Amino acid sequence: MLGPVFLTRFKQALGVSNGDLSIFLTRPISLTLLSLTVGSILIYA
């Protein structure tokens, strides 16, 4: 359900950052969401 929306926003973010993936680690909200995702995967895996 979120696949197309996620892909569009992901491409948009990469375009703004000129293809640099570190944008997902340097922004506080992105880092928080990424940490929560990884943490939940580790807890429930």
C-alpha positions as protocol buffer text, in pm:
chain_id: "A"
residue {
  index: 1
  type: MET
  ca { x: 0 y: 0 z: 0 }
}
residue {
  index: 2
  type: LEU
  ca { x: 277 y: 244 z: 87 }
}
residue {
  index: 3
  type: GLY
  ca { x: 513 y: 109 z: -178 }
}
residue {
  index: 4
  type: PRO
  ca { x: 446 y: 362 z: -456 }
}
residue {
  index: 5
  type: VAL
  ca { x: 434 y: 657 z: -216 }
}
residue {
  index: 6
  type: PHE
  ca { x: 755 y: 545 z: -44 }
}
residue {
  index: 7
  type: LEU
  ca { x: 935 y: 496 z: -374 }
}
residue {
  index: 8
  type: THR
  ca { x: 832 y: 839 z: -500 }
}
residue {
  index: 9
  type: ARG
  ca { x: 945 y: 1014 z: -180 }
}
residue {
  index: 10
  type: PHE
  ca { x: 1267 y: 811 z: -170 }
}
residue {
  index: 11
  type: LYS
  ca { x: 1354 y: 917 z: -525 }
}
residue {
  index: 12
  type: GLN
  ca { x: 1264 y: 1275 z: -440 }
}
residue {
  index: 13
  type: ALA
  ca { x: 1493 y: 1273 z: -134 }
}
residue {
  index: 14
  type: LEU
  ca { x: 1779 y: 1128 z: -336 }
}
residue {
  index: 15
  type: GLY
  ca { x: 1727 y: 1395 z: -601 }
}
residue {
  index: 16
  type: VAL
  ca { x: 1746 y: 1673 z: -343 }
}
residue {
  index: 17
  type: SER
  ca { x: 2062 y: 1524 z: -192 }
}
residue {
  index: 18
  type: ASN
  ca { x: 2224 y: 1460 z: -533 }
}
residue {
  index: 19
  type: GLY
  ca { x: 2217 y: 1084 z: -476 }
}
residue {
  index: 20
  type: ASP
  ca { x: 2385 y: 1097 z: -135 }
}
residue {
  index: 21
  type: LEU
  ca { x: 2234 y: 833 z: 98 }
}
residue {
  index: 22
  type: SER
  ca { x: 2377 y: 1003 z: 408 }
}
residue {
  index: 23
  type: ILE
  ca { x: 2075 y: 1234 z: 407 }
}
residue {
  index: 24
  type: PHE
  ca { x: 1889 y: 950 z: 580 }
}
residue {
  index: 25
  type: LEU
  ca { x: 2143 y: 946 z: 864 }
}
residue {
  index: 26
  type: THR
  ca { x: 2211 y: 1317 z: 913 }
}
residue {
  index: 27
  type: ARG
  ca { x: 1854 y: 1437 z: 960 }
}
residue {
  index: 28
  type: PRO
  ca { x: 1727 y: 1378 z: 1316 }
}
residue {
  index: 29
  type: ILE
  ca { x: 1379 y: 1258 z: 1221 }
}
residue {
  index: 30
  type: SER
  ca { x: 1515 y: 1021 z: 957 }
}
residue {
  index: 31
  type: LEU
  ca { x: 1771 y: 881 z: 1197 }
}
residue {
  index: 32
  type: THR
  ca { x: 1502 y: 831 z: 1462 }
}
residue {
  index: 33
  type: LEU
  ca { x: 1270 y: 647 z: 1225 }
}
residue {
  index: 34
  type: LEU
  ca { x: 1553 y: 436 z: 1089 }
}
residue {
  index: 35
  type: SER
  ca { x: 1663 y: 345 z: 1443 }
}
residue {
  index: 36
  type: LEU
  ca { x: 1308 y: 250 z: 1542 }
}
residue {
  index: 37
  type: THR
  ca { x: 1272 y: 34 z: 1233 }
}
residue {
  index: 38
  type: VAL
  ca { x: 1600 y: -148 z: 1290 }
}
residue {
  index: 39
  type: GLY
  ca { x: 1523 y: -187 z: 1660 }
}
residue {
  index: 40
  type: SER
  ca { x: 1180 y: -336 z: 1596 }
}
residue {
  index: 41
  type: ILE
  ca { x: 1325 y: -577 z: 1341 }
}
residue {
  index: 42
  type: LEU
  ca { x: 1587 y: -691 z: 1589 }
}
residue {
  index: 43
  type: ILE
  ca { x: 1336 y: -732 z: 1872 }
}
residue {
  index: 44
  type: TYR
  ca { x: 1074 y: -923 z: 1671 }
}
residue {
  index: 45
  type: ALA
  ca { x: 1309 y: -1128 z: 1454 }
}
